[in-house]
């Protein structure tokens, strides 16, 4: 996949290296030549020095053929502006913008712009680690409102049906892994102690899930 990253700060650099290691063609743009130099020789032909919201900079980065665009600069306004340019003018299929202010994230999400808000995600993750250590978050969705979590079925639930772990609109068991084989359960599937369950759950209902799993200390 051909990806353009606008902003070579810590996040932009980390994303660039990760995508590059997985074989994607990554070009990263930043106004700071020293920041680009930190990427090293493997990115020597894949950096563009300039402002990400400047059309000439975007064209030099290959925006016309890009399959994905990620804005990770330190400015919410610059990230949203360049993301909208990438999506609305150059029709890049996948566009993502990092924003710091969660209030901005809500506004831009309503406009159809996909965002990452480290502040909101970090707060939700901290709460989960402190208050719900019994479940392990695998992935979050939206601004952290929904979590996909992993947990081991305790002995107390051995022989109980999956329906005992489900709450309509709040908690849904997405998969069970048993004897190294994963499958999608139905409400009548019986749990076994030691099963690994992956559960889709509202962040606000994590405490309820912990209680259902009988994992409260």
HELIX and SHEET records of a PDB file:
HELIX    1   1 UNK A   10  UNK A   21  1                                  12    
HELIX    2   2 UNK A   33  UNK A   37  1                                   5    
HELIX    3   3 UNK A   41  UNK A   43  5                                   3    
HELIX    4   4 UNK A   55  UNK A   61  1                                   7    
HELIX    5   5 UNK A   63  UNK A   65  5                                   3    
HELIX    6   6 UNK A   76  UNK A   84  1                                   9    
HELIX    7   7 UNK A   85  UNK A   89  3                                   5    
HELIX    8   8 UNK A  102  UNK A  110  1                                   9    
HELIX    9   9 UNK A  118  UNK A  131  1                                  14    
HELIX   10  10 UNK A  155  UNK A  157  5                                   3    
HELIX   11  11 UNK A  162  UNK A  165  5                                   4    
HELIX   12  12 UNK A  203  UNK A  205  5                                   3    
HELIX   13  13 UNK A  206  UNK A  212  1                                   7    
SHEET    1   A 6 UNK A  47  UNK A  49  0                                        
SHEET    2   A 6 UNK A  25  UNK A  30  1                                        
SHEET    3   A 6 UNK A   2  UNK A   6  1                                        
SHEET    4   A 6 UNK A  68  UNK A  71  1                                        
SHEET    5   A 6 UNK A  94  UNK A  98  1                                        
SHEET    6   A 6 UNK A 115  UNK A 116  1                                        
SHEET    1   B 5 UNK A 136  UNK A 141  0                                        
SHEET    2   B 5 UNK A 146  UNK A 152 -1                                        
SHEET    3   B 5 UNK A 196  UNK A 202 -1                                        
SHEET    4   B 5 UNK A 171  UNK A 178 -1                                        
SHEET    5   B 5 UNK A 181  UNK A 183 -1                                        
END                                                                             
